[in-house]
């Protein structure tokens, strides 16, 4: 079942690249006591994610933080090494944390998995954005199709703040 507005995020672990290598971050580490703009993409470096979704986030990053967002987080069903390379190549001002959900544990726990195995991509995440306040979903914008960024971009979430 897909998570809904008003529900608390389940406990999960993510991988984040640090100077010492991949480190585990929990749901509490990322969301507890914070207002987080979370953006989920089907895959790092994929066309729509790389050329449309991420730019919409970074173009609105200052404004999102100006509206009280503590953390901008980008999550994908990729490993920490890929997510770190994608951060290096896209996040020039170090505005976001890139969360690797390599086994899709978090994605499945919130009911946002997408079976893209017909395209050779395996299990991925649906494209969405959400505002999470102290671990509770307060806004949720789910795309109808994974190849579009019509409601999940940074501009939409900014307009909801």
mmCIF file of the C-alpha atoms, coordinates in Angstrom:
data_MODEL
# 
_entry.id   MODEL 
# 
loop_
_atom_site.group_PDB 
_atom_site.id 
_atom_site.type_symbol 
_atom_site.label_atom_id 
_atom_site.label_alt_id 
_atom_site.label_comp_id 
_atom_site.label_asym_id 
_atom_site.label_entity_id 
_atom_site.label_seq_id 
_atom_site.pdbx_PDB_ins_code 
_atom_site.Cartn_x 
_atom_site.Cartn_y 
_atom_site.Cartn_z 
_atom_site.occupancy 
_atom_site.B_iso_or_equiv 
_atom_site.pdbx_formal_charge 
_atom_site.auth_seq_id 
_atom_site.auth_comp_id 
_atom_site.auth_asym_id 
_atom_site.auth_atom_id 
_atom_site.pdbx_PDB_model_num 
ATOM 1   C CA . UNK A 1 1   ? 0.000  0.000  0.000   1.00 0.00 ? 1   UNK A CA 1 
ATOM 2   C CA . UNK A 1 2   ? 1.305  3.436  -0.955  1.00 0.00 ? 2   UNK A CA 1 
ATOM 3   C CA . UNK A 1 3   ? 2.129  5.784  1.912   1.00 0.00 ? 3   UNK A CA 1 
ATOM 4   C CA . UNK A 1 4   ? -0.328 8.633  2.383   1.00 0.00 ? 4   UNK A CA 1 
ATOM 5   C CA . UNK A 1 5   ? -0.229 12.191 3.698   1.00 0.00 ? 5   UNK A CA 1 
ATOM 6   C CA . UNK A 1 6   ? -0.384 12.105 7.496   1.00 0.00 ? 6   UNK A CA 1 
ATOM 7   C CA . UNK A 1 7   ? 1.486  8.807  7.829   1.00 0.00 ? 7   UNK A CA 1 
ATOM 8   C CA . UNK A 1 8   ? 4.865  8.346  9.463   1.00 0.00 ? 8   UNK A CA 1 
ATOM 9   C CA . UNK A 1 9   ? 7.725  7.017  7.372   1.00 0.00 ? 9   UNK A CA 1 
ATOM 10  C CA . UNK A 1 10  ? 8.786  3.469  8.265   1.00 0.00 ? 10  UNK A CA 1 
ATOM 11  C CA . UNK A 1 11  ? 12.185 2.750  9.742   1.00 0.00 ? 11  UNK A CA 1 
ATOM 12  C CA . UNK A 1 12  ? 14.715 2.111  6.996   1.00 0.00 ? 12  UNK A CA 1 
ATOM 13  C CA . UNK A 1 13  ? 18.405 2.348  6.249   1.00 0.00 ? 13  UNK A CA 1 
ATOM 14  C CA . UNK A 1 14  ? 20.045 4.228  3.408   1.00 0.00 ? 14  UNK A CA 1 
ATOM 15  C CA . UNK A 1 15  ? 23.650 4.395  2.258   1.00 0.00 ? 15  UNK A CA 1 
ATOM 16  C CA . UNK A 1 16  ? 25.365 7.759  1.911   1.00 0.00 ? 16  UNK A CA 1 
ATOM 17  C CA . UNK A 1 17  ? 28.902 8.198  0.638   1.00 0.00 ? 17  UNK A CA 1 
ATOM 18  C CA . UNK A 1 18  ? 31.338 9.899  3.022   1.00 0.00 ? 18  UNK A CA 1 
ATOM 19  C CA . UNK A 1 19  ? 35.095 10.484 3.058   1.00 0.00 ? 19  UNK A CA 1 
ATOM 20  C CA . UNK A 1 20  ? 35.392 7.102  4.820   1.00 0.00 ? 20  UNK A CA 1 
ATOM 21  C CA . UNK A 1 21  ? 33.240 5.287  2.260   1.00 0.00 ? 21  UNK A CA 1 
ATOM 22  C CA . UNK A 1 22  ? 29.566 4.274  2.324   1.00 0.00 ? 22  UNK A CA 1 
ATOM 23  C CA . UNK A 1 23  ? 27.883 4.888  5.676   1.00 0.00 ? 23  UNK A CA 1 
ATOM 24  C CA . UNK A 1 24  ? 24.464 3.840  6.926   1.00 0.00 ? 24  UNK A CA 1 
ATOM 25  C CA . UNK A 1 25  ? 21.934 6.568  7.666   1.00 0.00 ? 25  UNK A CA 1 
ATOM 26  C CA . UNK A 1 26  ? 18.589 5.700  9.201   1.00 0.00 ? 26  UNK A CA 1 
ATOM 27  C CA . UNK A 1 27  ? 15.200 7.227  8.643   1.00 0.00 ? 27  UNK A CA 1 
ATOM 28  C CA . UNK A 1 28  ? 15.634 9.020  11.978  1.00 0.00 ? 28  UNK A CA 1 
ATOM 29  C CA . UNK A 1 29  ? 19.039 10.392 10.932  1.00 0.00 ? 29  UNK A CA 1 
ATOM 30  C CA . UNK A 1 30  ? 17.500 11.998 7.859   1.00 0.00 ? 30  UNK A CA 1 
ATOM 31  C CA . UNK A 1 31  ? 13.992 13.002 8.978   1.00 0.00 ? 31  UNK A CA 1 
ATOM 32  C CA . UNK A 1 32  ? 13.694 13.222 12.779  1.00 0.00 ? 32  UNK A CA 1 
ATOM 33  C CA . UNK A 1 33  ? 13.093 16.799 13.941  1.00 0.00 ? 33  UNK A CA 1 
ATOM 34  C CA . UNK A 1 34  ? 13.563 18.174 10.431  1.00 0.00 ? 34  UNK A CA 1 
ATOM 35  C CA . UNK A 1 35  ? 11.548 19.465 7.499   1.00 0.00 ? 35  UNK A CA 1 
ATOM 36  C CA . UNK A 1 36  ? 12.790 17.478 4.491   1.00 0.00 ? 36  UNK A CA 1 
ATOM 37  C CA . UNK A 1 37  ? 11.997 17.872 0.805   1.00 0.00 ? 37  UNK A CA 1 
ATOM 38  C CA . UNK A 1 38  ? 12.382 14.327 -0.536  1.00 0.00 ? 38  UNK A CA 1 
ATOM 39  C CA . UNK A 1 39  ? 12.614 13.712 -4.267  1.00 0.00 ? 39  UNK A CA 1 
ATOM 40  C CA . UNK A 1 40  ? 12.548 10.155 -5.642  1.00 0.00 ? 40  UNK A CA 1 
ATOM 41  C CA . UNK A 1 41  ? 13.696 9.225  -9.116  1.00 0.00 ? 41  UNK A CA 1 
ATOM 42  C CA . UNK A 1 42  ? 13.672 5.934  -11.020 1.00 0.00 ? 42  UNK A CA 1 
ATOM 43  C CA . UNK A 1 43  ? 17.393 6.048  -11.754 1.00 0.00 ? 43  UNK A CA 1 
ATOM 44  C CA . UNK A 1 44  ? 20.533 8.135  -11.514 1.00 0.00 ? 44  UNK A CA 1 
ATOM 45  C CA . UNK A 1 45  ? 21.742 9.471  -14.859 1.00 0.00 ? 45  UNK A CA 1 
ATOM 46  C CA . UNK A 1 46  ? 18.609 8.332  -16.686 1.00 0.00 ? 46  UNK A CA 1 
ATOM 47  C CA . UNK A 1 47  ? 17.271 10.856 -19.206 1.00 0.00 ? 47  UNK A CA 1 
ATOM 48  C CA . UNK A 1 48  ? 14.286 12.394 -17.435 1.00 0.00 ? 48  UNK A CA 1 
ATOM 49  C CA . UNK A 1 49  ? 15.856 12.159 -13.984 1.00 0.00 ? 49  UNK A CA 1 
ATOM 50  C CA . UNK A 1 50  ? 19.141 13.745 -15.039 1.00 0.00 ? 50  UNK A CA 1 
ATOM 51  C CA . UNK A 1 51  ? 17.933 16.350 -17.538 1.00 0.00 ? 51  UNK A CA 1 
ATOM 52  C CA . UNK A 1 52  ? 14.580 17.401 -16.071 1.00 0.00 ? 52  UNK A CA 1 
ATOM 53  C CA . UNK A 1 53  ? 13.994 16.327 -12.476 1.00 0.00 ? 53  UNK A CA 1 
ATOM 54  C CA . UNK A 1 54  ? 17.319 17.242 -10.859 1.00 0.00 ? 54  UNK A CA 1 
ATOM 55  C CA . UNK A 1 55  ? 17.526 20.666 -12.528 1.00 0.00 ? 55  UNK A CA 1 
ATOM 56  C CA . UNK A 1 56  ? 14.040 21.489 -11.202 1.00 0.00 ? 56  UNK A CA 1 
ATOM 57  C CA . UNK A 1 57  ? 15.271 20.681 -7.695  1.00 0.00 ? 57  UNK A CA 1 
ATOM 58  C CA . UNK A 1 58  ? 18.505 22.646 -7.836  1.00 0.00 ? 58  UNK A CA 1 
ATOM 59  C CA . UNK A 1 59  ? 16.865 25.674 -9.500  1.00 0.00 ? 59  UNK A CA 1 
ATOM 60  C CA . UNK A 1 60  ? 14.553 25.869 -6.484  1.00 0.00 ? 60  UNK A CA 1 
ATOM 61  C CA . UNK A 1 61  ? 16.963 24.801 -3.726  1.00 0.00 ? 61  UNK A CA 1 
ATOM 62  C CA . UNK A 1 62  ? 17.599 28.265 -2.233  1.00 0.00 ? 62  UNK A CA 1 
ATOM 63  C CA . UNK A 1 63  ? 13.893 29.071 -2.255  1.00 0.00 ? 63  UNK A CA 1 
ATOM 64  C CA . UNK A 1 64  ? 12.983 25.719 -0.665  1.00 0.00 ? 64  UNK A CA 1 
ATOM 65  C CA . UNK A 1 65  ? 15.476 26.318 2.127   1.00 0.00 ? 65  UNK A CA 1 
ATOM 66  C CA . UNK A 1 66  ? 14.209 29.889 2.430   1.00 0.00 ? 66  UNK A CA 1 
ATOM 67  C CA . UNK A 1 67  ? 10.750 28.451 3.152   1.00 0.00 ? 67  UNK A CA 1 
ATOM 68  C CA . UNK A 1 68  ? 12.051 26.412 6.083   1.00 0.00 ? 68  UNK A CA 1 
ATOM 69  C CA . UNK A 1 69  ? 13.246 23.189 4.441   1.00 0.00 ? 69  UNK A CA 1 
ATOM 70  C CA . UNK A 1 70  ? 16.187 21.877 6.469   1.00 0.00 ? 70  UNK A CA 1 
ATOM 71  C CA . UNK A 1 71  ? 17.279 19.154 4.063   1.00 0.00 ? 71  UNK A CA 1 
ATOM 72  C CA . UNK A 1 72  ? 16.817 18.409 0.386   1.00 0.00 ? 72  UNK A CA 1 
ATOM 73  C CA . UNK A 1 73  ? 17.143 14.661 -0.150  1.00 0.00 ? 73  UNK A CA 1 
ATOM 74  C CA . UNK A 1 74  ? 17.258 12.766 -3.419  1.00 0.00 ? 74  UNK A CA 1 
ATOM 75  C CA . UNK A 1 75  ? 16.642 9.033  -3.336  1.00 0.00 ? 75  UNK A CA 1 
ATOM 76  C CA . UNK A 1 76  ? 16.998 6.350  -5.962  1.00 0.00 ? 76  UNK A CA 1 
ATOM 77  C CA . UNK A 1 77  ? 17.262 2.580  -6.135  1.00 0.00 ? 77  UNK A CA 1 
ATOM 78  C CA . UNK A 1 78  ? 20.965 2.767  -6.948  1.00 0.00 ? 78  UNK A CA 1 
ATOM 79  C CA . UNK A 1 79  ? 24.092 1.998  -4.946  1.00 0.00 ? 79  UNK A CA 1 
ATOM 80  C CA . UNK A 1 80  ? 26.014 4.593  -2.919  1.00 0.00 ? 80  UNK A CA 1 
ATOM 81  C CA . UNK A 1 81  ? 28.840 4.738  -5.476  1.00 0.00 ? 81  UNK A CA 1 
ATOM 82  C CA . UNK A 1 82  ? 26.495 5.675  -8.323  1.00 0.00 ? 82  UNK A CA 1 
ATOM 83  C CA . UNK A 1 83  ? 24.631 8.173  -6.135  1.00 0.00 ? 83  UNK A CA 1 
ATOM 84  C CA . UNK A 1 84  ? 27.917 9.744  -5.061  1.00 0.00 ? 84  UNK A CA 1 
ATOM 85  C CA . UNK A 1 85  ? 29.044 10.134 -8.686  1.00 0.00 ? 85  UNK A CA 1 
ATOM 86  C CA . UNK A 1 86  ? 25.665 11.630 -9.591  1.00 0.00 ? 86  UNK A CA 1 
ATOM 87  C CA . UNK A 1 87  ? 25.937 14.105 -6.711  1.00 0.00 ? 87  UNK A CA 1 
ATOM 88  C CA . UNK A 1 88  ? 29.448 15.036 -7.850  1.00 0.00 ? 88  UNK A CA 1 
ATOM 89  C CA . UNK A 1 89  ? 28.204 15.640 -11.392 1.00 0.00 ? 89  UNK A CA 1 
ATOM 90  C CA . UNK A 1 90  ? 25.033 17.583 -10.560 1.00 0.00 ? 90  UNK A CA 1 
ATOM 91  C CA . UNK A 1 91  ? 25.076 19.158 -7.089  1.00 0.00 ? 91  UNK A CA 1 
ATOM 92  C CA . UNK A 1 92  ? 27.653 21.888 -7.633  1.00 0.00 ? 92  UNK A CA 1 
ATOM 93  C CA . UNK A 1 93  ? 26.638 23.864 -4.517  1.00 0.00 ? 93  UNK A CA 1 
ATOM 94  C CA . UNK A 1 94  ? 26.279 20.844 -2.180  1.00 0.00 ? 94  UNK A CA 1 
ATOM 95  C CA . UNK A 1 95  ? 22.589 21.500 -1.605  1.00 0.00 ? 95  UNK A CA 1 
ATOM 96  C CA . UNK A 1 96  ? 21.270 17.949 -1.256  1.00 0.00 ? 96  UNK A CA 1 
ATOM 97  C CA . UNK A 1 97  ? 21.955 14.617 0.355   1.00 0.00 ? 97  UNK A CA 1 
ATOM 98  C CA . UNK A 1 98  ? 21.834 11.713 -2.108  1.00 0.00 ? 98  UNK A CA 1 
ATOM 99  C CA . UNK A 1 99  ? 20.344 8.602  -0.516  1.00 0.00 ? 99  UNK A CA 1 
ATOM 100 C CA . UNK A 1 100 ? 21.075 5.180  -1.962  1.00 0.00 ? 100 UNK A CA 1 
ATOM 101 C CA . UNK A 1 101 ? 18.234 2.684  -1.531  1.00 0.00 ? 101 UNK A CA 1 
ATOM 102 C CA . UNK A 1 102 ? 20.154 -0.055 -3.330  1.00 0.00 ? 102 UNK A CA 1 
ATOM 103 C CA . UNK A 1 103 ? 17.861 -2.951 -2.403  1.00 0.00 ? 103 UNK A CA 1 
ATOM 104 C CA . UNK A 1 104 ? 14.682 -0.838 -2.659  1.00 0.00 ? 104 UNK A CA 1 
ATOM 105 C CA . UNK A 1 105 ? 13.908 -1.585 1.007   1.00 0.00 ? 105 UNK A CA 1 
ATOM 106 C CA . UNK A 1 106 ? 12.592 1.925  1.771   1.00 0.00 ? 106 UNK A CA 1 
ATOM 107 C CA . UNK A 1 107 ? 10.901 2.194  -1.618  1.00 0.00 ? 107 UNK A CA 1 
ATOM 108 C CA . UNK A 1 108 ? 9.032  -1.079 -1.087  1.00 0.00 ? 108 UNK A CA 1 
ATOM 109 C CA . UNK A 1 109 ? 8.166  -0.219 2.524   1.00 0.00 ? 109 UNK A CA 1 
ATOM 110 C CA . UNK A 1 110 ? 6.310  2.906  1.381   1.00 0.00 ? 110 UNK A CA 1 
ATOM 111 C CA . UNK A 1 111 ? 4.705  1.173  -1.612  1.00 0.00 ? 111 UNK A CA 1 
ATOM 112 C CA . UNK A 1 112 ? 6.548  3.180  -4.266  1.00 0.00 ? 112 UNK A CA 1 
ATOM 113 C CA . UNK A 1 113 ? 8.291  0.371  -6.153  1.00 0.00 ? 113 UNK A CA 1 
ATOM 114 C CA . UNK A 1 114 ? 8.177  0.335  -9.936  1.00 0.00 ? 114 UNK A CA 1 
ATOM 115 C CA . UNK A 1 115 ? 8.862  -2.857 -11.872 1.00 0.00 ? 115 UNK A CA 1 
ATOM 116 C CA . UNK A 1 116 ? 10.977 -1.659 -14.800 1.00 0.00 ? 116 UNK A CA 1 
ATOM 117 C CA . UNK A 1 117 ? 12.408 -5.101 -15.562 1.00 0.00 ? 117 UNK A CA 1 
ATOM 118 C CA . UNK A 1 118 ? 10.703 -5.016 -18.952 1.00 0.00 ? 118 UNK A CA 1 
ATOM 119 C CA . UNK A 1 119 ? 13.177 -2.246 -19.802 1.00 0.00 ? 119 UNK A CA 1 
ATOM 120 C CA . UNK A 1 120 ? 16.137 -4.066 -18.236 1.00 0.00 ? 120 UNK A CA 1 
ATOM 121 C CA . UNK A 1 121 ? 16.151 -1.851 -15.131 1.00 0.00 ? 121 UNK A CA 1 
ATOM 122 C CA . UNK A 1 122 ? 14.755 -4.201 -12.467 1.00 0.00 ? 122 UNK A CA 1 
ATOM 123 C CA . UNK A 1 123 ? 12.884 -2.825 -9.482  1.00 0.00 ? 123 UNK A CA 1 
ATOM 124 C CA . UNK A 1 124 ? 13.073 0.967  -9.269  1.00 0.00 ? 124 UNK A CA 1 
ATOM 125 C CA . UNK A 1 125 ? 11.230 3.768  -7.513  1.00 0.00 ? 125 UNK A CA 1 
ATOM 126 C CA . UNK A 1 126 ? 8.255  5.625  -8.848  1.00 0.00 ? 126 UNK A CA 1 
ATOM 127 C CA . UNK A 1 127 ? 8.913  9.322  -9.404  1.00 0.00 ? 127 UNK A CA 1 
ATOM 128 C CA . UNK A 1 128 ? 7.551  11.483 -6.609  1.00 0.00 ? 128 UNK A CA 1 
ATOM 129 C CA . UNK A 1 129 ? 8.274  14.321 -4.255  1.00 0.00 ? 129 UNK A CA 1 
ATOM 130 C CA . UNK A 1 130 ? 7.163  14.653 -0.687  1.00 0.00 ? 130 UNK A CA 1 
ATOM 131 C CA . UNK A 1 131 ? 7.527  17.032 2.178   1.00 0.00 ? 131 UNK A CA 1 
ATOM 132 C CA . UNK A 1 132 ? 8.291  15.214 5.404   1.00 0.00 ? 132 UNK A CA 1 
ATOM 133 C CA . UNK A 1 133 ? 8.061  16.987 8.751   1.00 0.00 ? 133 UNK A CA 1 
ATOM 134 C CA . UNK A 1 134 ? 9.594  15.143 11.705  1.00 0.00 ? 134 UNK A CA 1 
ATOM 135 C CA . UNK A 1 135 ? 9.120  11.839 9.893   1.00 0.00 ? 135 UNK A CA 1 
ATOM 136 C CA . UNK A 1 136 ? 5.489  12.454 8.861   1.00 0.00 ? 136 UNK A CA 1 
ATOM 137 C CA . UNK A 1 137 ? 4.452  12.958 5.229   1.00 0.00 ? 137 UNK A CA 1 
ATOM 138 C CA . UNK A 1 138 ? 2.722  16.336 4.867   1.00 0.00 ? 138 UNK A CA 1 
ATOM 139 C CA . UNK A 1 139 ? 2.745  16.670 1.048   1.00 0.00 ? 139 UNK A CA 1 
ATOM 140 C CA . UNK A 1 140 ? 2.949  13.941 -1.583  1.00 0.00 ? 140 UNK A CA 1 
ATOM 141 C CA . UNK A 1 141 ? 3.217  14.434 -5.345  1.00 0.00 ? 141 UNK A CA 1 
ATOM 142 C CA . UNK A 1 142 ? 3.255  11.181 -7.324  1.00 0.00 ? 142 UNK A CA 1 
ATOM 143 C CA . UNK A 1 143 ? 3.811  11.206 -11.082 1.00 0.00 ? 143 UNK A CA 1 
ATOM 144 C CA . UNK A 1 144 ? 1.335  9.222  -13.168 1.00 0.00 ? 144 UNK A CA 1 
ATOM 145 C CA . UNK A 1 145 ? 4.151  8.137  -15.517 1.00 0.00 ? 145 UNK A CA 1 
ATOM 146 C CA . UNK A 1 146 ? 7.841  7.633  -14.645 1.00 0.00 ? 146 UNK A CA 1 
ATOM 147 C CA . UNK A 1 147 ? 9.043  9.496  -17.749 1.00 0.00 ? 147 UNK A CA 1 
ATOM 148 C CA . UNK A 1 148 ? 7.397  12.782 -16.800 1.00 0.00 ? 148 UNK A CA 1 
ATOM 149 C CA . UNK A 1 149 ? 8.130  15.559 -14.321 1.00 0.00 ? 149 UNK A CA 1 
ATOM 150 C CA . UNK A 1 150 ? 4.778  17.326 -14.109 1.00 0.00 ? 150 UNK A CA 1 
ATOM 151 C CA . UNK A 1 151 ? 3.979  17.258 -10.377 1.00 0.00 ? 151 UNK A CA 1 
ATOM 152 C CA . UNK A 1 152 ? 7.142  15.993 -8.666  1.00 0.00 ? 152 UNK A CA 1 
ATOM 153 C CA . UNK A 1 153 ? 9.589  18.785 -9.442  1.00 0.00 ? 153 UNK A CA 1 
ATOM 154 C CA . UNK A 1 154 ? 11.128 21.324 -7.127  1.00 0.00 ? 154 UNK A CA 1 
ATOM 155 C CA . UNK A 1 155 ? 8.824  24.065 -8.409  1.00 0.00 ? 155 UNK A CA 1 
ATOM 156 C CA . UNK A 1 156 ? 5.679  22.138 -7.427  1.00 0.00 ? 156 UNK A CA 1 
ATOM 157 C CA . UNK A 1 157 ? 6.899  21.400 -3.901  1.00 0.00 ? 157 UNK A CA 1 
ATOM 158 C CA . UNK A 1 158 ? 8.029  25.009 -3.486  1.00 0.00 ? 158 UNK A CA 1 
ATOM 159 C CA . UNK A 1 159 ? 4.550  26.185 -4.471  1.00 0.00 ? 159 UNK A CA 1 
ATOM 160 C CA . UNK A 1 160 ? 3.066  23.999 -1.736  1.00 0.00 ? 160 UNK A CA 1 
ATOM 161 C CA . UNK A 1 161 ? 5.099  25.609 1.055   1.00 0.00 ? 161 UNK A CA 1 
# 
